[in-house]
Amino acid sequence: MKQEIIDFRKEIAALEVEQKSTKEQRRTVRFEGERTMSPDEAYEKALSNRGKLRIMYAAYGLMRGKKFSQIENKAKLEDGVHPLFFDCNAINGYLEKYGYQMPYEEEIYKDWWGKTHTRKIYNPETCEEIVRVSE
């Protein structure tokens, strides 16, 4: 395995350990152990970590050459598009951190106040193919 994939897997493993302890902290009735955060804080943290882990698993799967349908095989398609497609920007953020990138087009637009911005437009057919940036 490439070193980037190994490093990314270590980052995912660290978040998995944190998620496991955070989910345990959500208990209010049969909690055993030392409380490090309130159940409300634990609920919010677990919810946040859940979303991060989903995005990280998708990026990790793309790094290993898998498609969205293989990463989340029981997901319901929305208008023929996999739900992970709508998280392409976040997935691409993790990919860029480790030297990979999804193909995209940039669009320049003006907001209501006339300020110019650029945004990334991902194509559903090509977003599951990543390219190595740092070579």
LINWO-V221535 format. One record per pair of residues at least 6 apart in sequence whose ideal C-beta (glycine too) atoms are under 7 Angstrom apart, sorted by the first residue. I is the first residue (numbers start at 0). J is the second residue. Records with the same first field share a line. If there is no record, write none. Layout:
# LINWO-V221535
I=J + J
This chain:
# LINWO-V221535
3=97 + 98
4=62 + 63
6=97
7=59 + 62 + 97
8=59
11=55 + 59
14=48 + 51 + 52 + 55
15=52
17=48
18=45 + 48 + 52
21=41 + 44 + 45 + 48
22=45
24=34 + 35 + 36 + 38 + 41
25=38 + 41 + 42 + 45
27=38
54=86 + 89 + 90 + 93
55=93
56=70
57=70 + 83 + 86 + 90
58=90 + 93 + 94
60=69 + 70
61=90 + 94 + 127 + 129
62=99 + 129
66=127
67=81 + 83 + 84 + 127
68=81
70=83
71=83
74=81 + 82
80=123
84=123 + 126
87=101 + 121 + 126
88=119
91=100 + 101
94=100 + 101 + 129
98=131 + 132 + 133
99=129 + 130 + 131 + 132
100=129 + 130 + 132
101=121 + 126 + 129
102=125 + 128 + 130
103=119 + 120 + 121
104=120
105=117 + 119
106=117 + 118 + 120
107=115 + 117
108=116 + 118
109=115
110=116
